[in-house]
Amino acid sequence: MKKIVLALCLIGILLLTACGAAGSDHATTEEAVEAPAAKDEPASDWAAETDDWYFEDAESEPTAEVDEGTMGTIPILLPSESGRQLVYTADIVIETEAFMPGVRAINEIIAEFAGYSEWYALNGRHIRTPHTERSAEWVFRLPTENLISFIEFAEDNYEIVRLSKRMQDLTIDYEADLDRLADLQEQAQRLQAELDDEENTNDRRSQQDLDRVRAQIRNIEAATARVEHDVIYSDISVYLQEVIIKGEVEVVEEPVTFGDRMSDALEGTFSGLLTVLQGALIGIVVVLPWLVIPAAVTVLIVFLVKRSNKKNKKRIANLTEKEYNEIK
């Protein structure tokens, strides 16, 4: 009894000691948490003083948000703004899952942007092959000021596979043609004046020179008109490809019944038996050529033995009693 009381006392003393230690650790932990706060106050004041210039600059020059999902606006120099003869061409390869709506959307947006189609082809599919991917091709003439708008439309509504844009500056050649045209027009006026002069004795030569100059004037006028047309309208080649994404077929597992298990067991048994029979048949076919000669020799020996036995029986049957006894 005394031992039990002594043990209980020792346990109580240990519990009181543990509680006291926990209380002191808790107090120490609270002091440790509060202590850094007091030390950090000067540092926070210093950071606030030294970082004011940084935040002021950041507020004065805000950073523009960039959408990573788009390429942004492609910068181009418009001929109407620069006064130069700039000709733009673009090639675009795009993909879509909604093919026919995509074709209609392209035709409608080109008409909306005051453009027109020079060439168009659509590669369809047969009724018997409904999963064949289709494609369409265009060559458009589009006002240059609407070129970037069309590229942004293609990016927003399709998957761009390839995009290329080229610019050709024809200003020097165009201005040289204009200077040459002015000289030829002046020369044509002089030749015409010579033809109108009654004292001119070489009318035939003057007429030939005038015809030659006028032909050159027409060629240069056609070239400059072509440049002016190309500056106003950009060439755009578009290739649209349909993409058919085959979805995964969901397999629905049916519950296994006793009949299914019995059918599987019988199928396995018959399959195993059929395999064994096939193996045995293959073995017989492989071994059979090697058994022909021994079988033929065995049959011949048996035949000769039987024939010999028959002869002996006949000879014995034909013997007289006296001969038979002598043989014995």
C-alpha positions as CSV (number, residue, x, y, z in Angstrom):
1,M,0.0,0.0,0.0
2,K,2.8,2.4,0.9
3,K,4.5,1.6,-2.4
4,I,1.3,2.5,-4.4
5,V,1.0,5.9,-2.5
6,L,4.6,6.7,-3.1
7,A,4.3,5.9,-6.8
8,L,1.2,8.2,-7.1
9,C,3.1,11.0,-5.4
10,L,6.0,10.7,-7.8
11,I,3.6,10.8,-10.8
12,G,2.0,14.0,-9.5
13,I,5.3,15.7,-9.0
14,L,6.4,14.9,-12.6
15,L,3.1,16.3,-14.0
16,L,3.5,19.6,-12.1
17,T,7.1,19.9,-13.4
18,A,6.0,19.3,-17.0
19,C,3.3,22.0,-16.8
20,G,5.7,24.5,-15.4
21,A,8.2,23.9,-18.2
22,A,5.5,24.3,-20.8
23,G,4.3,27.5,-19.3
24,S,7.8,28.9,-19.3
25,D,8.4,27.8,-22.9
26,H,5.1,29.5,-24.0
27,A,6.1,32.7,-22.3
28,T,9.5,32.6,-23.9
29,T,8.0,31.9,-27.3
30,E,5.6,34.9,-27.0
31,E,8.6,37.1,-26.1
32,A,10.5,35.8,-29.1
33,V,7.6,36.6,-31.4
34,E,7.2,40.1,-30.0
35,A,10.9,40.9,-29.9
36,P,11.6,41.1,-33.7
37,A,8.6,43.5,-34.2
38,A,10.3,46.0,-32.0
39,K,13.6,45.6,-33.8
40,D,12.0,45.9,-37.3
41,E,10.4,49.3,-36.7
42,P,13.5,51.4,-37.6
43,A,14.1,49.2,-40.7
44,S,10.6,49.7,-41.9
45,D,10.9,53.5,-41.5
46,W,14.2,53.4,-43.6
47,A,12.6,51.3,-46.3
48,A,9.6,53.7,-46.5
49,E,12.0,56.6,-46.9
50,T,14.4,55.0,-49.4
51,D,11.7,53.4,-51.6
52,D,9.5,56.5,-52.1
53,W,11.4,57.4,-55.3
54,Y,10.9,53.9,-56.7
55,F,7.1,53.9,-56.2
56,E,6.8,57.4,-57.5
57,D,8.6,56.4,-60.8
58,A,6.5,53.2,-61.0
59,E,3.3,55.3,-60.8
60,S,4.5,57.9,-63.2
61,E,5.3,55.2,-65.9
62,P,2.7,52.5,-65.8
63,T,3.6,49.2,-67.5
64,A,1.3,48.3,-70.4
65,E,-0.4,44.9,-70.1
66,V,0.4,42.5,-72.9
67,D,-1.9,39.7,-73.9
68,E,0.3,36.7,-74.5
69,G,-2.5,35.0,-76.5
70,T,-2.2,37.5,-79.5
71,M,0.7,38.7,-81.6
72,G,-0.5,42.3,-81.4
73,T,-0.8,44.9,-84.2
74,I,1.8,44.5,-87.0
75,P,3.2,48.0,-87.8
76,I,3.0,49.1,-91.4
77,L,3.6,52.3,-93.2
78,L,0.5,53.4,-95.3
79,P,1.2,55.0,-98.7
80,S,-1.4,57.7,-98.0
81,E,0.6,58.7,-94.9
82,S,4.1,58.5,-96.2
83,G,3.6,59.7,-99.8
84,R,5.6,56.8,-101.1
85,Q,4.6,54.0,-103.5
86,L,4.5,51.0,-101.1
87,V,3.1,47.7,-102.3
88,Y,2.2,45.0,-99.7
89,T,1.6,41.3,-100.1
90,A,0.6,38.7,-97.5
91,D,0.4,34.9,-97.3
92,I,-1.7,33.4,-94.5
93,V,-2.2,29.7,-93.7
94,I,-5.0,29.1,-91.1
95,E,-6.9,26.1,-89.6
96,T,-10.4,25.7,-88.2
97,E,-12.7,23.0,-87.0
98,A,-15.8,24.8,-88.3
99,F,-15.0,24.8,-92.0
100,M,-18.1,26.1,-93.9
101,P,-18.8,28.8,-91.3
102,G,-15.1,29.8,-91.6
103,V,-15.3,30.0,-95.4
104,R,-18.4,32.2,-95.2
105,A,-16.8,34.5,-92.5
106,I,-13.8,35.1,-94.7
107,N,-15.9,36.0,-97.8
108,E,-18.1,38.3,-95.7
109,I,-15.2,40.1,-94.0
110,I,-13.4,40.7,-97.4
111,A,-16.6,42.3,-98.7
112,E,-16.9,44.4,-95.6
113,F,-13.3,45.6,-96.0
114,A,-14.1,46.7,-99.6
115,G,-12.0,44.0,-101.1
116,Y,-12.6,41.5,-103.9
117,S,-11.5,38.0,-104.9
118,E,-9.3,37.3,-107.9
119,W,-9.1,33.6,-107.5
120,Y,-11.0,31.1,-105.3
121,A,-11.0,27.3,-105.0
122,L,-12.7,24.9,-102.5
123,N,-11.6,21.3,-102.1
124,G,-14.5,19.4,-100.7
125,R,-15.1,15.7,-100.0
126,H,-17.3,12.8,-101.2
127,I,-20.4,11.7,-99.4
128,R,-18.9,8.3,-98.9
129,T,-15.9,9.8,-97.1
130,P,-17.4,12.2,-94.6
131,H,-14.3,12.4,-92.4
132,T,-12.0,13.7,-95.1
133,E,-10.6,17.2,-94.2
134,R,-11.5,20.0,-96.6
135,S,-9.6,23.1,-97.7
136,A,-10.2,26.4,-99.4
137,E,-7.8,28.9,-101.2
138,W,-8.2,32.6,-102.1
139,V,-6.3,35.4,-103.7
140,F,-7.8,38.7,-102.5
141,R,-7.2,42.3,-103.4
142,L,-7.8,44.4,-100.3
143,P,-7.3,48.1,-99.6
144,T,-4.0,48.5,-97.8
145,E,-5.4,50.4,-94.9
146,N,-7.5,47.3,-94.1
147,L,-4.7,44.7,-94.3
148,I,-3.8,44.7,-90.6
149,S,-7.5,44.5,-89.7
150,F,-7.9,41.4,-91.8
151,I,-4.8,39.8,-90.2
152,E,-6.2,40.5,-86.7
153,F,-9.6,39.0,-87.8
154,A,-7.8,35.8,-88.9
155,E,-5.9,35.6,-85.6
156,D,-9.1,36.1,-83.5
157,N,-11.2,33.5,-85.4
158,Y,-8.7,30.9,-86.7
159,E,-5.5,29.1,-85.8
160,I,-2.7,30.7,-87.7
161,V,-0.2,28.2,-89.0
162,R,1.9,30.5,-91.1
163,L,1.9,34.3,-91.8
164,S,4.2,36.2,-94.0
165,K,4.0,39.9,-95.0
166,R,6.2,41.7,-97.5
167,M,6.6,45.3,-98.5
168,Q,8.1,46.6,-101.8
169,D,9.0,50.3,-102.2
170,L,8.5,51.3,-105.9
171,T,8.9,55.1,-105.3
172,I,12.2,55.5,-107.2
173,D,11.0,53.6,-110.3
174,Y,7.6,55.3,-110.2
175,E,9.1,58.8,-110.1
176,A,11.6,57.9,-112.8
177,D,8.7,56.7,-115.0
178,L,6.9,60.0,-114.3
179,D,9.9,62.0,-115.4
180,R,10.3,59.9,-118.5
181,L,6.6,60.3,-119.2
182,A,6.9,64.1,-119.0
183,D,9.9,64.1,-121.5
184,L,8.0,61.9,-123.9
185,Q,4.9,64.0,-123.8
186,E,7.0,67.1,-124.5
187,Q,8.7,65.3,-127.4
188,A,5.3,64.2,-128.8
189,Q,4.1,67.8,-128.7
190,R,7.2,68.9,-130.6
191,L,6.7,66.2,-133.3
192,Q,3.1,67.1,-133.6
193,A,4.0,70.7,-134.2
194,E,6.5,69.7,-136.9
195,L,3.7,67.7,-138.6
196,D,1.4,70.7,-138.5
197,D,4.1,72.9,-140.0
198,E,3.3,73.3,-143.8
199,E,7.0,73.9,-144.6
200,N,8.0,70.5,-143.2
201,T,9.2,68.3,-146.1
202,N,9.8,65.1,-144.1
203,D,6.3,64.4,-142.9
204,R,6.8,60.6,-143.2
205,R,9.7,60.5,-140.8
206,S,8.1,62.8,-138.3
207,Q,4.9,60.7,-138.3
208,Q,7.0,57.5,-137.5
209,D,8.8,59.3,-134.7
210,L,5.5,60.5,-133.3
211,D,4.0,57.0,-133.4
212,R,7.0,55.5,-131.6
213,V,6.9,58.2,-128.9
214,R,3.2,57.7,-128.4
215,A,3.7,53.9,-128.0
216,Q,6.3,54.6,-125.3
217,I,3.9,57.0,-123.6
218,R,1.2,54.3,-123.5
219,N,3.6,51.7,-122.0
220,I,4.7,54.1,-119.2
221,E,1.2,55.2,-118.5
222,A,0.2,51.5,-118.1
223,A,3.1,50.8,-115.8
224,T,2.4,53.8,-113.6
225,A,-1.3,53.0,-113.4
226,R,-0.4,49.4,-112.4
227,V,1.8,50.8,-109.6
228,E,-0.9,53.1,-108.4
229,H,-3.4,50.2,-108.3
230,D,-1.0,48.0,-106.4
231,V,-0.4,50.7,-103.9
232,I,-4.1,51.1,-103.2
233,Y,-4.8,47.3,-103.1
234,S,-2.7,44.7,-101.3
235,D,-2.4,41.1,-102.5
236,I,-3.5,38.5,-99.9
237,S,-3.2,34.7,-100.4
238,V,-5.3,32.7,-97.9
239,Y,-5.2,28.9,-97.4
240,L,-7.8,27.5,-95.0
241,Q,-7.5,23.9,-93.8
242,E,-10.2,22.0,-92.0
243,V,-9.1,20.0,-88.9
244,I,-11.2,17.0,-87.7
245,I,-10.3,16.0,-84.2
246,K,-11.5,12.4,-83.4
247,G,-12.8,12.1,-79.9
248,E,-11.9,9.2,-77.7
249,V,-14.6,6.5,-77.6
250,E,-15.7,5.9,-74.0
251,V,-15.8,2.2,-73.2
252,V,-18.7,1.2,-70.9
253,E,-17.9,-1.8,-68.8
254,E,-20.9,-4.1,-68.4
255,P,-21.3,-6.2,-65.2
256,V,-20.0,-9.7,-65.4
257,T,-22.7,-12.4,-64.9
258,F,-22.4,-16.1,-64.2
259,G,-23.3,-16.9,-67.9
260,D,-20.4,-14.6,-69.0
261,R,-18.0,-16.4,-66.7
262,M,-19.2,-19.8,-67.9
263,S,-19.0,-18.7,-71.5
264,D,-15.4,-17.5,-70.9
265,A,-14.5,-20.7,-69.2
266,L,-15.9,-22.9,-72.0
267,E,-14.2,-20.7,-74.6
268,G,-10.9,-21.0,-72.8
269,T,-11.3,-24.8,-72.6
270,F,-12.2,-25.3,-76.2
271,S,-9.5,-22.9,-77.2
272,G,-6.9,-24.9,-75.2
273,L,-8.1,-28.2,-76.6
274,L,-8.0,-26.8,-80.2
275,T,-4.5,-25.7,-79.6
276,V,-3.4,-29.1,-78.3
277,L,-5.1,-30.9,-81.3
278,Q,-3.4,-28.5,-83.7
279,G,0.0,-29.1,-82.1
280,A,-0.6,-32.9,-82.3
281,L,-1.5,-32.7,-86.0
282,I,1.5,-30.6,-86.7
283,G,3.7,-33.1,-84.9
284,I,2.2,-36.0,-86.9
285,V,2.8,-34.1,-90.2
286,V,6.4,-33.4,-89.2
287,V,7.2,-37.0,-88.0
288,L,5.2,-38.9,-90.7
289,P,7.9,-38.8,-93.4
290,W,10.3,-40.4,-91.0
291,L,7.9,-43.3,-90.2
292,V,7.2,-44.4,-93.8
293,I,10.4,-46.4,-94.3
294,P,10.3,-48.3,-90.9
295,A,6.6,-49.0,-91.4
296,A,7.3,-50.4,-94.9
297,V,10.1,-52.6,-93.6
298,T,8.0,-53.8,-90.7
299,V,5.1,-54.7,-93.0
300,L,7.5,-56.6,-95.3
301,I,8.9,-58.6,-92.4
302,V,5.5,-59.5,-91.1
303,F,4.4,-60.5,-94.6
304,L,7.5,-62.7,-95.0
305,V,7.1,-64.3,-91.6
306,K,3.4,-65.1,-92.3
307,R,4.3,-66.5,-95.7
308,S,7.0,-68.7,-94.2
309,N,4.6,-70.0,-91.5
310,K,2.1,-70.9,-94.2
311,K,4.6,-72.9,-96.1
312,N,5.7,-74.8,-93.0
313,K,2.1,-75.6,-92.1
314,K,1.4,-76.9,-95.6
315,R,4.6,-79.0,-95.7
316,I,3.8,-80.5,-92.3
317,A,0.3,-81.3,-93.4
318,N,1.6,-83.2,-96.4
319,L,4.0,-85.4,-94.4
320,T,3.1,-89.0,-93.6
321,E,3.0,-90.3,-90.1
322,K,6.2,-92.1,-90.6
323,E,8.0,-88.9,-91.8
324,Y,6.4,-86.8,-89.1
325,N,7.7,-89.2,-86.5
326,E,11.2,-89.1,-88.0
327,I,11.1,-85.3,-87.9
328,K,10.2,-85.4,-84.2
